[in-house]
Amino acid sequence: MARYKRLSQRHPYLFKAARFGLLASLWGTIILAGAVIFFISRVPDPVLATLDDRPPNVTVLAADGTVLAERGLRRGHIRVDVLPNHLIKAVLATEDRRFYDHWGVDVGGMIRASYRNFRAGSVVQGGSTITQQLAKNLFLEPERTVIRKLEELVYTVWLEQRFTKDEILELYLNRVYLGGGTYGVEAAARHYFGRSARDVTLAQAAVLAGLLKAPSRYAPTRSIKAASARAQVVLDNMVDAGFVSQAEAQNAGRQPLRLQAKGDATGYPYAVDWVAAMLPEYVGRHKDALVVQTTIDAKLQRLSQERLRKLLDGKGRKLNAGEGAVVVLDPKSGAVRALVGGRSYRNSPYDRALTRGASRARPSSPSSISRRWKQATRPPRSRTTPRSISGAGPRRTIRTPIRARCRSATR
């Protein structure tokens, strides 16, 4: 004690700082423990969330009220042990290579991602693990705050303690949004390729894994070129991670994307896909069912699909034209009355009316249609004033090239 007193008298400021640090650490530990207990007490059961928290239904209507489609419930649960190994490896190589080695947070991966982003001058690589992404998907809102990051960390550790790695991966693969109104790899595989996720090829698995970064941007129904380029990045990641050989990746990269989706002769799905792709941009994450009213003329849409097919079967054969597209605009308002992206949605859901095709114009392909489309469908400024829609609950008017308006369905 005497020695302690002498040292404290010689270095009073040092001992005061040490005492302050000790007390701060103690109180910090108590506050952190309290926060952990508080957040964990609010955690719902992820298994029940997966079964019950289905995406809200979206009803798309034509101008006269005809139902063009009802979407939002396209989710199919599939066990991770029946998925092909190359699909799982494609996801791990792109999203979280050390998934089976870390405790939920990959510190090394975060440092590498920060370094690459710093060198690139933009965000080129994310540092979140699959468990962190699942925690955000299950429990958190998209806002970026310090409290939210703390919640994310707590939920991530809790998920790692509660579930095995395979169970976490299964929850993730069945909840993630993959574009076109699909949630999970099973629903996405059936939507884009017309087959179960357990039967996808290496090339198709690369496409699905590539959708995780930006589902709307890389959806093959929107741009085959962008989807193929992103799939090649995934294949390169798999080679870099040692999951496939260079020869296997090159062979998969040369395989054409054969899209096959459910559809009918009405041509409705082309217009509905466009609405579904734009919807998140305007309404964000929503829990209520939505009704989207468009300016599509249902009769004209069916007629356009029928006439395009007949034209391709007639004059199209002489010109060696196998595909085409139709866009019908209102000459006064610029609103879209019909939109057909190809001969058959079932055989090719790729929308040629809205996405850039070949760089060279050909007699049978609408060159520069994207540029003319944007110019023709840009709404006049005087017509974009928001207005309310009658009915119970909050409403929001959405102005898009199709002049769609969106409202919450009956709560």
TIZA-281933 format. One line per field, with one value per residue: x, y, z of N, C-alpha, C in turn. Coordinates in steps of 0.05 Angstrom, whole numbers, m for minus. Layout:
% residues N
n.east [X,...];
n.north [Y,...];
n.up [Z,...];
ca.east [X,...];
ca.north [Y,...];
ca.up [Z,...];
c.east [X,...];
c.north [Y,...];
c.up [Z,...];
***
This chain:
% residues 411
n.east [16,39,77,44,18,61,75,27,29,74,60,6,m31,m27,m48,m99,m119,m116,m152,m199,m203,m211,m261,m293,m289,m314,m367,m379,m379,m423,m465,m462,m474,m527,m551,m545,m577,m626,m634,m634,m679,m718,m716,m748,m770,m730,m744,m800,m808,m790,m829,m878,m873,m886,m874,m910,m971,m978,m1020,m1030,m1061,m1098,m1114,m1170,m1184,m1177,m1147,m1081,m1040,m1024,m978,m923,m923,m888,m850,m809,m792,m732,m690,m622,m589,m604,m591,m551,m479,m449,m481,m485,m430,m422,m450,m423,m371,m378,m406,m388,m334,m308,m347,m357,m317,m314,m341,m389,m379,m334,m275,m226,m244,m275,m235,m205,m245,m253,m204,m201,m244,m227,m183,m208,m241,m294,m352,m338,m337,m370,m370,m401,m421,m454,m486,m493,m521,m567,m586,m599,m638,m678,m691,m682,m691,m677,m648,m588,m555,m519,m541,m569,m527,m505,m547,m548,m499,m507,m552,m528,m488,m522,m553,m512,m501,m549,m563,m539,m485,m503,m558,m564,m547,m586,m633,m619,m614,m666,m693,m674,m680,m688,m702,m755,m800,m789,m770,m718,m677,m702,m753,m734,m703,m742,m772,m738,m712,m746,m742,m726,m686,m651,m635,m606,m555,m483,m473,m523,m528,m488,m511,m556,m529,m503,m545,m552,m524,m548,m610,m649,m618,m585,m620,m636,m680,m684,m635,m596,m543,m520,m531,m502,m450,m444,m450,m403,m366,m378,m364,m308,m295,m305,m266,m221,m228,m219,m259,m279,m249,m208,m220,m271,m300,m294,m320,m372,m381,m387,m435,m500,m551,m609,m670,m731,m797,m859,m917,m967,m1010,m1026,m990,m986,m947,m899,m907,m920,m874,m841,m865,m860,m804,m794,m822,m798,m765,m798,m833,m803,m788,m845,m900,m953,m1005,m1006,m1038,m1029,m1043,m1042,m1031,m1038,m1072,m1113,m1138,m1112,m1061,m1063,m1077,m1032,m992,m1011,m1011,m957,m935,m958,m937,m882,m883,m899,m879,m832,m803,m784,m748,m713,m722,m729,m748,m782,m809,m860,m884,m934,m955,m992,m1008,m1019,m1010,m965,m966,m960,m993,m990,m944,m899,m851,m829,m835,m857,m870,m865,m826,m784,m772,m742,m741,m747,m766,m752,m698,m630,m611,m574,m515,m512,m558,m612,m656,m699,m696,m710,m673,m637,m680,m686,m668,m704,m749,m745,m747,m797,m832,m825,m856,m894,m875,m916,m954,m940,m954,m964,m1021,m1075,m1104,m1167,m1192,m1183,m1128,m1058,m1039,m1003,m984,m955,m912,m894,m863,m907,m946,m964,m1004,m1002,m1028,m1043,m1071,m1133,m1128];
n.north [m24,24,31,37,85,120,117,137,189,208,203,229,243,202,158,176,176,121,101,125,102,49,51,71,28,m12,9,14,m40,m58,m28,m46,m100,m95,m73,m115,m154,m128,m122,m176,m194,m174,m203,m239,m306,m333,m376,m379,m329,m337,m371,m344,m289,m269,m240,m179,m179,m159,m127,m116,m72,m59,m2,m1,m28,m82,m141,m150,m180,m216,m212,m228,m269,m306,m350,m403,m453,m488,m541,m535,m578,m605,m574,m561,m568,m530,m485,m468,m458,m417,m375,m370,m357,m307,m276,m289,m317,m339,m360,m408,m405,m360,m323,m298,m245,m222,m199,m192,m194,m147,m109,m117,m105,m51,m30,m41,m12,39,45,42,85,84,45,m19,m69,m105,m112,m142,m202,m265,m279,m230,m203,m234,m222,m168,m173,m202,m175,m118,m49,m10,38,75,78,88,59,21,m8,m30,m62,m97,m124,m150,m183,m214,m243,m270,m302,m335,m364,m389,m420,m470,m467,m486,m482,m427,m411,m436,m408,m358,m365,m376,m330,m285,m230,m236,m209,m193,m202,m247,m288,m319,m375,m418,m400,m361,m391,m421,m380,m353,m393,m436,m483,m524,m502,m541,m564,m529,m507,m497,m448,m423,m422,m385,m339,m332,m325,m278,m242,m226,m179,m135,m141,m120,m94,m134,m174,m226,m222,m169,m150,m188,m183,m154,m190,m234,m214,m203,m255,m277,m251,m275,m328,m321,m308,m356,m388,m361,m372,m425,m462,m480,m503,m467,m483,m505,m459,m427,m459,m457,m403,m397,m419,m407,m365,m394,m375,m388,m381,m380,m363,m332,m324,m271,m230,m199,m209,m183,m127,m127,m146,m102,m64,m88,m86,m32,m18,m23,22,64,55,30,m12,m47,m65,m73,m99,m82,m43,m32,13,19,49,14,m15,m68,m98,m78,m94,m150,m155,m132,m169,m214,m195,m185,m236,m260,m227,m239,m292,m287,m240,m236,m283,m280,m239,m262,m255,m269,m250,m195,m131,m91,m27,15,80,133,187,238,242,211,166,95,48,m4,m58,m101,m150,m191,m250,m294,m298,m342,m373,m337,m293,m246,m177,m143,m94,m55,m59,m50,m76,m109,m72,m56,m35,m73,m97,m123,m113,m66,m13,31,37,43,96,128,111,130,185,191,175,208,242,303,362,392,355,323,332,309,274,259,195,170,136,90,100,117,143,141,173,152,173,150,128,98,122,101,90,80,46,28,m34,m60,m56];
n.up [0,16,m24,m67,m55,m57,m111,m134,m115,m141,m194,m206,m246,m283,m254,m245,m297,m308,m271,m289,m340,m326,m299,m342,m378,m349,m343,m397,m412,m383,m405,m459,m451,m433,m478,m515,m490,m494,m550,m566,m540,m572,m618,m669,m686,m735,m768,m766,m788,m840,m859,m851,m863,m918,m982,m999,m1036,m1104,m1147,m1214,m1256,m1317,m1358,m1360,m1315,m1319,m1295,m1301,m1279,m1219,m1169,m1125,m1089,m1103,m1081,m1065,m1021,m1011,m993,m971,m977,m1023,m1065,m1123,m1119,m1148,m1150,m1096,m1088,m1124,m1101,m1052,m1070,m1090,m1052,m999,m984,m940,m909,m879,m842,m810,m753,m762,m773,m817,m807,m834,m887,m888,m883,m930,m968,m957,m970,m1025,m1044,m1030,m1063,m1113,m1111,m1106,m1087,m1096,m1076,m1027,m955,m922,m891,m907,m864,m839,m879,m879,m828,m834,m873,m846,m798,m798,m818,m878,m865,m850,m793,m731,m689,m717,m741,m696,m678,m722,m715,m666,m678,m718,m691,m656,m692,m711,m665,m656,m701,m746,m795,m845,m839,m835,m886,m916,m900,m919,m976,m989,m978,m1002,m1048,m1118,m1163,m1213,m1181,m1151,m1096,m1067,m1089,m1113,m1132,m1167,m1204,m1229,m1251,m1287,m1316,m1321,m1292,m1234,m1179,m1164,m1211,m1242,m1288,m1288,m1313,m1308,m1253,m1242,m1262,m1228,m1178,m1191,m1191,m1139,m1125,m1153,m1167,m1204,m1243,m1264,m1282,m1326,m1359,m1368,m1389,m1427,m1440,m1397,m1356,m1372,m1371,m1317,m1297,m1316,m1284,m1236,m1248,m1255,m1203,m1178,m1200,m1180,m1126,m1126,m1134,m1183,m1245,m1293,m1344,m1338,m1324,m1370,m1407,m1386,m1391,m1446,m1458,m1482,m1454,m1439,m1434,m1403,m1388,m1352,m1387,m1430,m1487,m1486,m1479,m1435,m1392,m1407,m1401,m1348,m1323,m1331,m1299,m1249,m1244,m1238,m1193,m1139,m1138,m1132,m1089,m1050,m994,m976,m936,m942,m985,m1054,m1106,m1171,m1220,m1289,m1354,m1394,m1448,m1446,m1487,m1533,m1521,m1523,m1578,m1602,m1588,m1616,m1670,m1678,m1675,m1720,m1760,m1756,m1770,m1822,m1862,m1833,m1839,m1891,m1885,m1852,m1798,m1732,m1685,m1651,m1631,m1599,m1587,m1565,m1564,m1532,m1572,m1553,m1497,m1489,m1459,m1447,m1484,m1502,m1496,m1521,m1516,m1547,m1589,m1559,m1492,m1460,m1485,m1490,m1445,m1447,m1454,m1511,m1524,m1487,m1474,m1495,m1557,m1606,m1627,m1679,m1728,m1753,m1805,m1780,m1726,m1674,m1676,m1632,m1598,m1544,m1533,m1563,m1538,m1485,m1495,m1518,m1478,m1435,m1384,m1389,m1353,m1331,m1320,m1278,m1226,m1161,m1136,m1091,m1076,m1068,m1010,m954,m909,m921,m986,m1048,m1106,m1166,m1216,m1276,m1339,m1357,m1333,m1285,m1227,m1158,m1103,m1035,m1021,m992,m924];
ca.east [0,57,88,22,14,84,72,5,38,93,46,m22,m48,m28,m66,m127,m127,m120,m177,m221,m205,m223,m290,m306,m291,m335,m394,m383,m387,m450,m483,m462,m489,m555,m560,m547,m601,m649,m638,m640,m707,m736,m711,m768,m759,m725,m758,m827,m807,m788,m854,m901,m868,m885,m875,m937,m982,m980,m1039,m1026,m1086,m1097,m1128,m1199,m1187,m1171,m1124,m1059,m1025,m1021,m951,m913,m923,m870,m828,m810,m771,m717,m669,m596,m575,m612,m582,m525,m456,m439,m498,m475,m403,m424,m459,m402,m348,m384,m416,m376,m317,m300,m372,m355,m294,m316,m362,m411,m368,m307,m259,m207,m259,m282,m211,m199,m265,m249,m180,m207,m262,m211,m166,m225,m254,m323,m359,m336,m339,m382,m357,m420,m422,m481,m501,m500,m542,m592,m596,m612,m662,m698,m698,m676,m699,m653,m634,m560,m550,m502,m558,m576,m503,m502,m567,m539,m478,m519,m568,m510,m477,m544,m559,m490,m503,m575,m565,m514,m478,m520,m585,m563,m545,m613,m650,m610,m620,m695,m706,m662,m695,m673,m714,m779,m819,m783,m755,m705,m665,m721,m772,m719,m695,m766,m781,m719,m703,m767,m734,m720,m658,m634,m628,m593,m528,m463,m477,m548,m521,m473,m531,m571,m511,m498,m568,m552,m513,m568,m629,m662,m599,m574,m640,m633,m704,m680,m612,m580,m515,m512,m533,m479,m425,m443,m445,m374,m352,m382,m347,m281,m293,m304,m239,m202,m232,m211,m283,m280,m224,m210,m233,m300,m311,m295,m341,m398,m385,m394,m462,m520,m572,m635,m691,m757,m814,m887,m930,m990,m1011,m1036,m969,m987,m924,m878,m913,m920,m846,m830,m877,m847,m777,m794,m837,m782,m753,m818,m847,m784,m798,m872,m912,m981,m1011,m1008,m1052,m1016,m1060,m1026,m1045,m1039,m1098,m1112,m1146,m1091,m1038,m1068,m1076,m1004,m978,m1021,m1002,m928,m929,m966,m918,m857,m888,m902,m857,m808,m788,m770,m726,m697,m727,m742,m760,m789,m821,m880,m890,m955,m956,m1013,m996,m1024,m997,m940,m970,m957,m1018,m984,m915,m894,m822,m820,m855,m870,m858,m858,m800,m763,m782,m725,m758,m733,m777,m741,m669,m614,m604,m548,m507,m518,m587,m619,m683,m719,m693,m715,m648,m639,m707,m685,m665,m729,m769,m743,m755,m826,m848,m819,m880,m891,m873,m941,m972,m929,m961,m976,m1048,m1083,m1123,m1187,m1193,m1172,m1100,m1042,m1037,m981,m986,m929,m911,m874,m870,m933,m965,m977,m1009,m1000,m1042,m1044,m1096,m1147,m1110];
ca.north [0,47,34,47,114,135,119,155,216,216,205,231,244,175,141,185,167,92,97,133,82,25,56,73,1,m26,18,6,m68,m61,m17,m64,m124,m87,m69,m141,m167,m114,m129,m204,m198,m166,m220,m260,m332,m332,m398,m369,m306,m347,m384,m326,m262,m271,m213,m170,m184,m136,m130,m97,m68,m44,24,m5,m44,m111,m151,m160,m201,m214,m222,m222,m293,m326,m359,m432,m461,m512,m548,m530,m603,m615,m556,m569,m556,m507,m462,m458,m447,m391,m355,m365,m345,m279,m261,m294,m340,m350,m364,m430,m402,m337,m324,m281,m221,m227,m174,m191,m187,m119,m93,m120,m91,m23,m23,m41,10,63,47,46,111,79,19,m41,m94,m103,m126,m157,m231,m276,m277,m201,m197,m247,m207,m144,m182,m212,m159,m90,m31,m3,62,72,92,74,40,m1,m25,m45,m83,m117,m140,m167,m203,m231,m262,m287,m322,m355,m381,m403,m438,m480,m453,m495,m471,m398,m410,m443,m385,m336,m372,m377,m304,m262,m221,m241,m195,m204,m210,m274,m289,m346,m387,m437,m385,m347,m410,m428,m356,m346,m416,m456,m508,m522,m493,m565,m573,m508,m513,m479,m421,m412,m416,m360,m317,m329,m313,m251,m225,m217,m152,m116,m158,m108,m87,m158,m193,m233,m213,m141,m147,m212,m175,m147,m214,m251,m201,m207,m283,m282,m242,m297,m351,m314,m310,m385,m397,m349,m385,m453,m478,m492,m498,m446,m495,m507,m432,m419,m474,m446,m376,m398,m429,m386,m364,m403,m367,m400,m373,m384,m341,m339,m310,m244,m211,m184,m211,m164,m102,m131,m147,m75,m51,m101,m77,m4,m13,m17,48,84,49,18,m36,m42,m89,m76,m107,m58,m44,m13,18,28,59,m7,m23,m97,m108,m71,m110,m176,m152,m127,m195,m231,m185,m188,m264,m264,m213,m254,m317,m281,m225,m240,m306,m271,m222,m277,m242,m288,m236,m167,m118,m71,m6,33,103,153,210,263,243,196,142,70,33,m33,m63,m130,m152,m213,m268,m310,m295,m368,m383,m317,m270,m223,m156,m128,m67,m36,m62,m47,m100,m107,m45,m50,m37,m92,m92,m135,m105,m38,0,56,40,53,125,139,104,148,211,191,169,227,257,332,371,402,333,305,340,287,279,238,176,167,110,90,97,135,136,154,173,147,181,135,129,87,137,83,100,58,51,5,m49,m60,m64];
ca.up [0,17,m51,m85,m48,m67,m141,m140,m109,m161,m221,m200,m271,m294,m239,m250,m323,m307,m257,m307,m361,m314,m295,m368,m389,m333,m350,m425,m413,m372,m426,m482,m444,m432,m506,m526,m479,m504,m578,m568,m531,m594,m642,m675,m695,m764,m782,m770,m806,m867,m867,m850,m874,m947,m995,m1004,m1062,m1121,m1169,m1236,m1271,m1342,m1356,m1355,m1291,m1323,m1280,m1319,m1264,m1190,m1163,m1098,m1072,m1116,m1064,m1061,m1002,m1020,m974,m982,m983,m1049,m1085,m1134,m1106,m1162,m1143,m1070,m1091,m1139,m1082,m1033,m1083,m1096,m1029,m973,m987,m914,m894,m860,m825,m791,m732,m770,m783,m829,m803,m856,m911,m887,m888,m958,m983,m953,m985,m1054,m1049,m1028,m1088,m1136,m1109,m1105,m1074,m1116,m1062,m1000,m933,m905,m894,m912,m839,m836,m899,m870,m805,m845,m887,m828,m774,m798,m839,m894,m858,m841,m768,m713,m674,m735,m744,m671,m680,m742,m703,m645,m691,m732,m671,m646,m713,m712,m642,m656,m723,m759,m820,m867,m834,m842,m915,m927,m896,m937,m1004,m992,m972,m1017,m1071,m1142,m1186,m1225,m1161,m1140,m1071,m1064,m1113,m1126,m1148,m1188,m1225,m1244,m1266,m1309,m1332,m1324,m1279,m1206,m1173,m1161,m1237,m1258,m1297,m1277,m1324,m1296,m1225,m1241,m1267,m1203,m1158,m1199,m1185,m1111,m1123,m1163,m1181,m1226,m1263,m1277,m1289,m1355,m1374,m1374,m1406,m1429,m1441,m1370,m1340,m1380,m1361,m1288,m1293,m1321,m1260,m1216,m1256,m1249,m1174,m1171,m1207,m1161,m1101,m1129,m1135,m1210,m1260,m1313,m1367,m1332,m1325,m1398,m1420,m1377,m1402,m1474,m1460,m1485,m1434,m1451,m1416,m1408,m1366,m1356,m1400,m1447,m1513,m1483,m1479,m1410,m1375,m1414,m1388,m1319,m1314,m1330,m1275,m1226,m1242,m1230,m1168,m1115,m1140,m1124,m1063,m1031,m981,m968,m923,m950,m1013,m1071,m1131,m1190,m1243,m1311,m1377,m1414,m1459,m1446,m1513,m1551,m1513,m1535,m1606,m1610,m1586,m1638,m1696,m1679,m1681,m1748,m1777,m1756,m1785,m1851,m1873,m1817,m1850,m1915,m1877,m1833,m1772,m1714,m1662,m1655,m1607,m1605,m1566,m1575,m1546,m1536,m1585,m1539,m1470,m1488,m1442,m1460,m1487,m1506,m1496,m1526,m1518,m1563,m1601,m1539,m1466,m1450,m1497,m1487,m1430,m1451,m1465,m1532,m1527,m1468,m1470,m1519,m1571,m1619,m1632,m1707,m1734,m1774,m1814,m1763,m1698,m1670,m1667,m1616,m1588,m1516,m1533,m1572,m1518,m1463,m1504,m1523,m1454,m1413,m1379,m1387,m1325,m1321,m1314,m1258,m1199,m1146,m1126,m1073,m1086,m1046,m997,m927,m907,m938,m1014,m1062,m1135,m1178,m1244,m1291,m1367,m1363,m1316,m1266,m1200,m1140,m1078,m1018,m1022,m967,m902];
c.east [17,69,68,18,37,82,49,12,57,79,16,m40,m49,m47,m95,m137,m133,m146,m202,m225,m218,m253,m305,m309,m312,m363,m400,m392,m416,m471,m485,m478,m519,m566,m564,m572,m626,m655,m646,m669,m727,m733,m734,m754,m755,m740,m787,m828,m806,m814,m877,m897,m865,m886,m903,m946,m984,m999,m1035,m1051,m1081,m1113,m1158,m1204,m1183,m1146,m1104,m1044,m1027,m995,m945,m911,m905,m846,m831,m786,m758,m694,m641,m582,m583,m603,m555,m502,m447,m456,m489,m448,m404,m432,m437,m378,m353,m392,m400,m359,m310,m324,m369,m332,m297,m339,m386,m402,m339,m291,m239,m220,m267,m258,m204,m219,m260,m225,m186,m226,m247,m194,m184,m239,m284,m327,m359,m339,m351,m368,m375,m420,m451,m498,m510,m523,m568,m603,m610,m638,m685,m709,m697,m687,m674,m638,m606,m555,m531,m517,m564,m552,m499,m522,m559,m518,m489,m535,m550,m498,m498,m551,m537,m491,m528,m575,m538,m509,m497,m548,m585,m562,m572,m633,m644,m619,m650,m708,m697,m678,m678,m686,m739,m800,m814,m765,m744,m697,m685,m741,m758,m712,m720,m776,m764,m714,m723,m760,m728,m691,m640,m624,m613,m564,m509,m467,m502,m543,m506,m491,m546,m554,m505,m520,m567,m542,m534,m588,m642,m643,m590,m594,m637,m657,m702,m657,m595,m550,m504,m511,m509,m453,m422,m438,m416,m358,m354,m365,m317,m276,m290,m277,m218,m204,m224,m235,m287,m254,m229,m225,m263,m313,m314,m317,m369,m403,m393,m423,m482,m541,m599,m656,m717,m775,m843,m900,m954,m990,m1020,m1014,m968,m960,m902,m882,m911,m891,m834,m840,m863,m818,m775,m806,m820,m770,m772,m831,m828,m795,m826,m884,m940,m983,m1015,m1025,m1040,m1033,m1043,m1043,m1046,m1068,m1098,m1118,m1123,m1066,m1040,m1065,m1048,m988,m986,m1010,m972,m921,m936,m946,m891,m860,m891,m878,m830,m791,m772,m746,m708,m699,m742,m755,m766,m800,m841,m883,m911,m958,m981,m1000,m999,m1009,m971,m942,m968,m984,m1013,m953,m911,m864,m811,m843,m871,m855,m850,m831,m778,m774,m764,m741,m742,m743,m763,m711,m655,m607,m577,m541,m512,m547,m591,m648,m704,m717,m695,m690,m654,m666,m707,m684,m692,m751,m769,m753,m786,m842,m841,m844,m875,m891,m899,m960,m962,m935,m974,m1004,m1056,m1103,m1142,m1186,m1180,m1142,m1085,m1041,m1014,m986,m958,m930,m888,m880,m897,m954,m979,m983,m1012,m1014,m1041,m1071,m1110,m1129,m1124];
c.north [25,53,46,77,131,139,138,184,226,220,207,230,216,157,150,175,137,86,104,112,57,28,58,45,m15,m18,12,m22,m72,m51,m35,m89,m119,m85,m96,m156,m154,m122,m158,m209,m190,m183,m239,m285,m331,m353,m390,m346,m316,m359,m364,m299,m263,m243,m205,m175,m158,m143,m108,m96,m53,m18,21,m22,m74,m119,m163,m183,m195,m227,m216,m247,m314,m332,m389,m440,m487,m516,m544,m556,m616,m597,m565,m554,m531,m482,m450,m445,m420,m369,m349,m351,m315,m263,m265,m319,m354,m355,m386,m427,m380,m341,m306,m255,m227,m201,m171,m183,m158,m101,m93,m104,m60,m14,m22,m18,37,67,53,73,108,51,m2,m68,m89,m119,m142,m186,m240,m274,m249,m194,m210,m232,m182,m151,m189,m191,m129,m75,m21,23,56,90,75,52,15,m20,m41,m68,m105,m135,m159,m190,m223,m252,m281,m309,m344,m374,m399,m425,m448,m464,m461,m484,m441,m395,m416,m420,m363,m341,m373,m350,m282,m256,m223,m229,m208,m213,m237,m271,m317,m358,m405,m422,m371,m366,m418,m404,m351,m369,m438,m483,m503,m514,m517,m575,m552,m517,m493,m451,m408,m405,m390,m336,m312,m316,m284,m231,m213,m188,m131,m131,m146,m102,m112,m179,m200,m225,m183,m136,m173,m205,m169,m172,m233,m240,m206,m236,m290,m273,m264,m321,m346,m316,m339,m397,m387,m363,m415,m472,m493,m487,m477,m457,m497,m479,m422,m433,m464,m419,m376,m408,m407,m388,m371,m397,m380,m394,m379,m359,m350,m322,m281,m223,m194,m185,m191,m138,m105,m133,m120,m60,m62,m91,m49,1,m8,11,69,79,38,m8,m30,m68,m94,m86,m81,m64,m23,m11,31,39,39,m13,m53,m108,m102,m87,m138,m175,m148,m153,m213,m222,m188,m217,m270,m251,m228,m280,m312,m267,m229,m262,m297,m254,m236,m264,m261,m275,m207,m156,m97,m52,12,55,120,178,236,264,228,171,117,55,3,m35,m93,m133,m175,m230,m283,m307,m321,m378,m363,m293,m245,m201,m139,m100,m46,m38,m60,m74,m98,m78,m37,m54,m57,m88,m102,m127,m76,m25,26,59,50,83,138,134,124,176,212,188,188,244,287,341,380,380,315,314,317,294,255,220,169,139,112,87,116,125,151,151,170,155,166,138,117,100,119,97,77,64,25,m8,m48,m71,m85];
c.up [0,m10,m70,m80,m59,m97,m148,m135,m131,m188,m217,m225,m284,m280,m242,m277,m323,m293,m274,m329,m351,m310,m322,m381,m375,m342,m380,m428,m404,m393,m450,m476,m443,m460,m519,m516,m491,m533,m581,m560,m553,m618,m646,m684,m725,m780,m787,m789,m835,m877,m869,m863,m904,m959,m1001,m1033,m1078,m1144,m1189,m1253,m1297,m1338,m1350,m1331,m1295,m1308,m1299,m1305,m1234,m1182,m1133,m1081,m1085,m1099,m1060,m1043,m1012,m1000,m987,m990,m1010,m1072,m1097,m1122,m1121,m1157,m1116,m1072,m1105,m1120,m1062,m1045,m1087,m1071,m1004,m975,m961,m896,m872,m840,m804,m772,m737,m782,m792,m828,m827,m882,m911,m893,m917,m975,m981,m969,m1015,m1061,m1048,m1054,m1112,m1135,m1108,m1092,m1096,m1102,m1034,m980,m916,m911,m900,m887,m834,m855,m890,m846,m814,m859,m868,m808,m778,m822,m854,m885,m847,m816,m751,m697,m692,m739,m719,m670,m699,m730,m683,m658,m706,m713,m661,m667,m714,m688,m643,m678,m733,m784,m843,m864,m841,m872,m927,m924,m915,m966,m1009,m987,m990,m1042,m1096,m1167,m1197,m1205,m1148,m1115,m1068,m1090,m1128,m1143,m1171,m1211,m1242,m1261,m1290,m1328,m1335,m1312,m1250,m1202,m1170,m1189,m1254,m1265,m1283,m1287,m1312,m1267,m1223,m1245,m1241,m1181,m1165,m1193,m1157,m1108,m1131,m1179,m1206,m1249,m1279,m1284,m1319,m1371,m1381,m1393,m1405,m1428,m1413,m1352,m1346,m1370,m1331,m1281,m1297,m1297,m1238,m1222,m1250,m1218,m1165,m1178,m1187,m1134,m1102,m1129,m1161,m1224,m1281,m1338,m1363,m1334,m1353,m1413,m1412,m1389,m1431,m1478,m1463,m1462,m1447,m1430,m1424,m1384,m1373,m1368,m1417,m1471,m1510,m1486,m1453,m1394,m1382,m1400,m1358,m1308,m1312,m1305,m1250,m1222,m1231,m1202,m1144,m1115,m1129,m1097,m1042,m1020,m970,m957,m932,m979,m1029,m1096,m1149,m1215,m1265,m1333,m1399,m1422,m1462,m1474,m1534,m1546,m1526,m1565,m1616,m1609,m1610,m1665,m1699,m1687,m1710,m1767,m1779,m1772,m1815,m1863,m1859,m1828,m1874,m1907,m1857,m1805,m1754,m1690,m1669,m1630,m1616,m1581,m1578,m1554,m1553,m1548,m1570,m1512,m1469,m1470,m1459,m1460,m1491,m1507,m1499,m1531,m1535,m1574,m1579,m1512,m1454,m1460,m1493,m1472,m1432,m1466,m1485,m1536,m1509,m1465,m1496,m1531,m1583,m1626,m1660,m1713,m1756,m1781,m1794,m1734,m1694,m1659,m1652,m1603,m1559,m1515,m1541,m1551,m1495,m1470,m1507,m1498,m1431,m1409,m1379,m1358,m1314,m1312,m1291,m1229,m1184,m1137,m1109,m1087,m1063,m1035,m970,m928,m925,m967,m1026,m1092,m1147,m1207,m1257,m1321,m1374,m1346,m1296,m1240,m1182,m1114,m1061,m1021,m995,m945,m885];
***
